[in-house]
Amino acid sequence: MGSPPSTVVAARRRLRDLVRRGEKLGLTQSDLASLPAAHLLANSGSRRRWRSTSVAITALAVVLATTAVLTKCYVYHQATTSYTSGVSAASLDPWWQQQQLQRLCTINMPQQLVRMFRPPEDCDMCRGLRQVERIANISPANFKKRYTYSGHPVIVTDAMRNWTAQHVFDFRFLKTLYQQLPQAQQSQGCQLIATNSGFANLGEVFNGSYKTNTEPWHIGWRNCDERAVAILRQHYGRPYFLPPSTSDRQKLEWIYLASSGYREPIHIDVVNRPSWQAQLKGSKRWFLHPPPECYYQCESLDVTVEPGEIIVVDTARWYRETEIVSEELSVAVGAQFDFT
């Protein structure tokens, strides 16, 4: 028995509507013509084929709907995380970005999926590199030209010009500061990261002794308490080699403490700008690995950042591990940066 004419007409009308939506998403005519649903509709002569056609159209609708959702989220993600797209994207506050992402996307993509489906990197970011270069006395214009867009990691050895943080910041100084600021100890919204430490907030960090931990540990927190920021920034500022940015006021630094022997497992960050990290105390060894698509064109890099040096690396492109190789407690401060 043949398919009811009205059903076939309705199915074809529905398919045409889906095809138009697919074209808006960037699918070509050849892409659409190769879909099973298109073949089934071209010759629907039996009830079984009619049922298969209905299933195929439904499946096509689900695929296109999912594609639309992921495309919408991906386009937004790219627009707000691409640091080469200008001030309008780069100056957005990360918390505002997350709120917009949740509002725009039906599916909130986990970070693992974002990493899995990220676009492939241009291997020029690592091709030919044998070591991390150390430089000094470089102008913002020259730094921007040579390193900002290239993706090449670099260490600036004289970057703490006019800083006192490398002489002042230690566990005792930070403990005294945060004990005087009880509200800042709770680190509400400040993204405390604590590994092997058991600390739930900054109050627990600084109301005890870090030496009681038998296992190597690491903590980091976003410096978002205004009173703490006002005091801490008296001792450091934006590194001299970075180009000026009008949007930097919207970004806050991270402070990192880690004990001797702590090794951070390999990972990549889901961030929207390259980063700088100033090694104030202790020594930290960095293991930088190219993305998988560049394994056969690039080499892994290994460098130790000493006190007084700043490393600049795009942690959204380079996979990394770090290890504290000094007996002294490692103290570091860092942030993402704009260059518009």
ZAROFI-561998 format. One record per residue (C-alpha): chain; x, y, z. Coordinates in steps of 0.001 Angstrom, whole numbers, plus 524288, in hexadecimal, padded with zeros to 5 digits. Layout:
A	X	Y	Z .
...
//
This chain:
A	80000	80000	80000 .
A	80561	80D6B	7FC53 .
A	8079C	818AE	8057F .
A	7FC3E	8220E	80758 .
A	7FE9F	82D6B	7FE03 .
A	7FB92	837B8	80851 .
A	80576	831B8	811A9 .
A	8101C	83186	80752 .
A	80D5F	83FA0	803A5 .
A	80D9B	843A1	811E7 .
A	81A4B	83C23	81404 .
A	820B3	84297	80856 .
A	81C18	84FE3	80CFA .
A	821DA	84D20	81A3B .
A	82E91	8488E	8142B .
A	82F8D	854ED	80BF7 .
A	82DFC	85CE9	81851 .
A	838C1	854FD	81EE5 .
A	84168	85687	812EC .
A	84006	86554	813A7 .
A	843DC	864E8	821EA .
A	84F7E	85C44	81E9F .
A	85401	865D9	8143E .
A	8535C	870D4	81E2E .
A	85C67	868A6	826BD .
A	86633	867A7	81BA0 .
A	862E0	85A33	8160B .
A	86499	85938	8074D .
A	85B1D	85337	7FD84 .
A	86409	84776	7FBF4 .
A	86458	84599	80AB7 .
A	85591	84592	80B3F .
A	853F2	83D06	7FF31 .
A	85C69	8327F	80563 .
A	85361	83132	8111E .
A	84B90	82476	811BA .
A	83EE0	82C10	8135E .
A	840AF	8327D	80620 .
A	84276	82557	7FF62 .
A	83698	81F9B	8061C .
A	82DE2	82AE9	8023A .
A	8325B	82A25	7F418 .
A	82BB9	81D12	7F26F .
A	8219E	81A57	7FCFE .
A	8197D	80F44	7F747 .
A	815E6	80689	80296 .
A	81090	8076D	8104E .
A	81D6E	8026B	815B1 .
A	824C7	80CE0	80E2F .
A	81AFC	8171B	81286 .
A	81D53	81350	820B3 .
A	82C00	81368	81E7A .
A	82AAA	820C8	8183F .
A	82362	825F4	82421 .
A	82DFC	82090	82D02 .
A	8388B	8265D	82458 .
A	83216	833C0	82444 .
A	830AA	83356	832FB .
A	83EFD	82F7E	83455 .
A	842D0	83A6F	82B06 .
A	83AEE	84413	8330D .
A	841D8	83FBE	83F78 .
A	84F3B	840C4	838F3 .
A	84C7D	84E55	833AB .
A	846CD	852EE	84094 .
A	852BB	84DF3	847D4 .
A	85BA5	8541A	83DB3 .
A	85485	860FF	83F62 .
A	85637	8609B	84E1B .
A	86499	85CF4	84D7D .
A	86738	866A3	8428D .
A	860CB	87174	84A45 .
A	868BD	86E14	85659 .
A	87546	86C13	84E98 .
A	873F5	878E3	8471C .
A	87188	88013	853D4 .
A	87CD8	87909	85A51 .
A	885F0	87CA3	84F2F .
A	8814F	88AC0	84EEC .
A	883DA	88C9F	85D61 .
A	8905A	884BE	85E95 .
A	897C6	8889D	8525B .
A	8A1BE	8927D	85701 .
A	8A4CB	896CB	84930 .
A	8971A	89BC7	84691 .
A	89865	8A8FB	84D25 .
A	8941B	8B035	85926 .
A	885C5	8AC8C	8580E .
A	88907	89E46	85A7F .
A	89578	89EFC	8626E .
A	890A2	8A8E0	86C45 .
A	88503	8A0DD	870C4 .
A	88574	89CB0	87EE1 .
A	88651	88DBD	88034 .
A	87B02	88D4B	889EB .
A	87261	89511	88083 .
A	8767B	88BF1	87582 .
A	8723E	8800C	87D44 .
A	86506	8860F	88028 .
A	86301	88943	871D7 .
A	86731	87BA7	86DD7 .
A	85D30	8758B	876E9 .
A	852BB	87ECA	871DE .
A	85587	87C91	8636C .
A	85819	86E02	86379 .
A	84DDC	8639E	8657B .
A	858E5	85A41	868DA .
A	8638C	85F38	871F3 .
A	86F6E	8587C	86C10 .
A	878A1	8529C	87655 .
A	886C5	856D7	875BD .
A	88AE0	84925	87194 .
A	8821D	84A38	86590 .
A	88742	857D1	8629A .
A	89510	85238	862D0 .
A	8911F	84659	85AD0 .
A	88A91	84E1E	84FF9 .
A	893C4	859BC	84FC9 .
A	89879	85DA1	84230 .
A	8A60E	858B1	83E75 .
A	8B175	8619D	84157 .
A	8BABB	86756	8375C .
A	8C753	86008	83A40 .
A	8CF42	86C3F	83757 .
A	8CD19	86EE6	845CF .
A	8D73D	86480	848FF .
A	8DDE9	8602E	83C6F .
A	8ECA8	86179	83D56 .
A	8ECF2	86500	84BD5 .
A	8F768	85DDB	85390 .
A	8F717	865D0	8600C .
A	8F00A	870D7	866DD .
A	8F722	87D7A	863C1 .
A	8FB91	8869F	86E8D .
A	8FB26	8951B	86B6D .
A	8FCD5	8A237	8723C .
A	8FB22	8B0AD	86F9C .
A	8F0AB	8AF02	8653F .
A	8E6E3	8B98C	86187 .
A	8D836	8B6EF	861AE .
A	8D798	8B904	852F6 .
A	8E27E	8AF4B	85064 .
A	8DCDC	8A57C	859FE .
A	8CF9D	8A65E	85377 .
A	8D598	8A46A	84611 .
A	8DE47	898E0	849C9 .
A	8D686	89154	853F7 .
A	8C87F	89581	85605 .
A	8C2B7	88F64	849D8 .
A	8CCF7	884E3	84739 .
A	8C95B	87C12	85295 .
A	8D7D4	87A80	855EA .
A	8DA25	879AD	864A2 .
A	8E48A	882DD	869E5 .
A	8EAF5	886A1	876D0 .
A	8EDCA	894DF	879E4 .
A	8F8F2	89593	88399 .
A	8F7F8	8A3EC	88773 .
A	8E935	8A4CC	887EE .
A	8E788	8A8A9	8962A .
A	8EC3E	8B67E	8944A .
A	8E83B	8BF09	89FBB .
A	8E192	8B385	8A668 .
A	8E34B	8B060	8B4C3 .
A	8DADC	8A41B	8B4AE .
A	8E66E	89AF9	8B2E7 .
A	8EC11	8A03A	8BF99 .
A	8DF56	8A179	8C753 .
A	8D64F	8965A	8C369 .
A	8D7D7	88A0D	8CB8B .
A	8CECF	88196	8D3A4 .
A	8D039	88A21	8DFBD .
A	8CD0E	896B5	8D86C .
A	8C105	890D5	8D1EF .
A	8BC94	88A9D	8DEA5 .
A	8BD6F	897AA	8E5D7 .
A	8B62F	89E9B	8DAEB .
A	8AAD3	89523	8DA09 .
A	8A97C	893AB	8E8AC .
A	8A6F5	8A24F	8E8EE .
A	89C68	8A090	8DE85 .
A	892E6	89645	8E3C0 .
A	88938	89803	8D896 .
A	893DB	895D8	8CE6F .
A	89738	888DC	8D4E1 .
A	88A96	882C5	8CFFB .
A	88EA8	88543	8C1D0 .
A	88085	88611	8BD83 .
A	88071	8857C	8AEBA .
A	88F46	885DF	8AE78 .
A	8910B	87824	8A920 .
A	899DA	87203	8B352 .
A	8A155	86679	8ADAE .
A	8A722	85D62	8B7E4 .
A	8AE5E	850DC	8B484 .
A	8B2CB	8472E	8BEFD .
A	8B0D3	851BA	8C956 .
A	8A331	84F34	8CEA8 .
A	8A08D	85DD2	8CF6E .
A	892C3	8627F	8CCA2 .
A	8956C	8711F	8CD38 .
A	8A054	87AD3	8CFC0 .
A	89CD9	87B44	8DE16 .
A	8A0DF	86D16	8DF7D .
A	8AD37	86FC2	8D7AC .
A	8B21B	87AE4	8E007 .
A	8ACBE	87745	8ED6A .
A	8B5B1	86B82	8EE27 .
A	8C331	867A2	8E9AF .
A	8C5FE	86296	8DC29 .
A	8D121	85A72	8E1B0 .
A	8C75E	85118	8E7F6 .
A	8C447	84B60	8DA82 .
A	8CC72	83F50	8D826 .
A	8C944	83E28	8C9A7 .
A	8CD8F	84871	8BFAC .
A	8C24B	851E0	8BDA0 .
A	8BDF3	85D54	8B55C .
A	8B407	8683F	8B714 .
A	8B017	8737E	8AE66 .
A	8A5D4	87DEB	8AF7E .
A	8A081	88903	8A77B .
A	8A439	895D3	8ADCD .
A	89695	89BA1	8ADB4 .
A	89516	8A1E3	8BB25 .
A	89636	8B092	8B90A .
A	89D1D	8B330	8C5E3 .
A	8A713	8A866	8C3A1 .
A	8A90D	8ACF0	8B59D .
A	8ABFF	8BAD8	8BA0A .
A	8B6C3	8B5FF	8C31F .
A	8BC87	8AB62	8BA82 .
A	8BD5A	8B3F6	8AE68 .
A	8C5F3	8BD73	8B5BD .
A	8D08F	8B345	8B3BC .
A	8CEA4	8AF7B	8A575 .
A	8C86E	8B49A	8991E .
A	8C64F	8B18D	88AEC .
A	8D34F	8AC90	8856A .
A	8DA59	8B765	87E15 .
A	8DB86	8AFB3	87161 .
A	8CCDB	8ADCF	86F7C .
A	8C5DF	8B785	866A5 .
A	8BC41	8C075	86DB8 .
A	8AE47	8BBBB	86ED6 .
A	8A246	8C37F	8728C .
A	89AF4	8B726	87676 .
A	8A4E4	8B21F	88047 .
A	89D2B	8B812	88B67 .
A	8930C	8AD6D	88951 .
A	89CCC	8A278	88B76 .
A	8A293	89E28	89859 .
A	8AEFF	896FA	89B45 .
A	8B09C	8896F	8A0EF .
A	8B9B4	88664	8AC3E .
A	8BFDF	878EF	8AD19 .
A	8C693	87200	8B85D .
A	8CCAF	86485	8B723 .
A	8D581	85C55	8BFAC .
A	8E21A	855CD	8BBA2 .
A	8E030	849CB	8B334 .
A	8D25D	84CDA	8AECB .
A	8D00D	848EB	8A098 .
A	8C439	84D9E	89942 .
A	8BEC6	84356	88FD7 .
A	8BE60	84619	88153 .
A	8B2E8	84E7D	87D13 .
A	8AEA9	8598B	87450 .
A	8A6E6	86573	87891 .
A	899E7	869DB	87304 .
A	89D21	87853	87311 .
A	89BEF	88347	86938 .
A	8A920	88A1F	869D7 .
A	8B77F	886D6	86BA8 .
A	8BCF6	887E4	8795C .
A	8C89F	88CE3	880BF .
A	8CD4C	8871A	88D90 .
A	8D76A	88D9F	89642 .
A	8DFCA	884B4	89EA5 .
A	8E19D	88C40	8AB50 .
A	8E72E	88197	8B41F .
A	8EC28	873F4	8B16C .
A	8EEC7	86D8C	8A450 .
A	8E4A4	86758	89B76 .
A	8E7A4	85E11	8904D .
A	8DE7E	85EB8	88496 .
A	8DC49	85388	87B24 .
A	8D56C	858B1	86EFC .
A	8CF9F	84F40	8652A .
A	8CA3A	852A1	857AC .
A	8BC0D	84F50	8547A .
A	8B9CB	84188	84F12 .
A	8B877	84628	84102 .
A	8C660	84B86	841C5 .
A	8CD10	83FD5	8484A .
A	8D468	83BF9	83C00 .
A	8D87A	849D8	838AE .
A	8DC37	84F64	845F2 .
A	8E3D7	84BC7	85212 .
A	8E065	84CB1	8606C .
A	8E77A	85765	867D5 .
A	8ED46	85711	8757F .
A	8F154	86359	87CE8 .
A	8F30C	8679C	88B04 .
A	8EE23	87516	88EE4 .
A	8F676	87B1D	89988 .
A	8F2C3	885A4	8A37B .
A	8F1FA	892F2	89D01 .
A	8EDFB	88D8B	88FB9 .
A	8E0EC	88DF8	888A0 .
A	8DC95	8837C	87F29 .
A	8D2B9	886CC	87492 .
A	8CB76	87B5D	86E74 .
A	8BE64	878EB	867F7 .
A	8B91C	86E42	870E0 .
A	8AD4F	86C40	86816 .
A	8B656	8675C	85D45 .
A	8C1A7	86105	86490 .
A	8BF36	85535	86D43 .
A	8C742	85699	8797D .
A	8CC47	8506E	885ED .
A	8D353	857C3	890B3 .
A	8DBD8	85346	89BEC .
A	8E144	85A92	8A7AB .
A	8EFCF	85760	8A775 .
A	8F45E	86032	8B28D .
A	8F436	85D37	8C10C .
A	8EE5B	86AA5	8C324 .
A	8DFAD	86CB5	8C26B .
A	8DBD9	87131	8B4BE .
A	8D494	87E26	8B428 .
A	8CFBC	8832C	8A710 .
A	8C621	88D03	8A1B7 .
A	8C087	88D1E	89415 .
A	8B577	89111	88B3D .
A	8B054	89095	87D7B .
A	8B30D	89CA9	87564 .
A	8ADAC	8A482	86A23 .
A	8B5BC	8AB48	85FB7 .
A	8ABD3	8B3DC	858F3 .
//
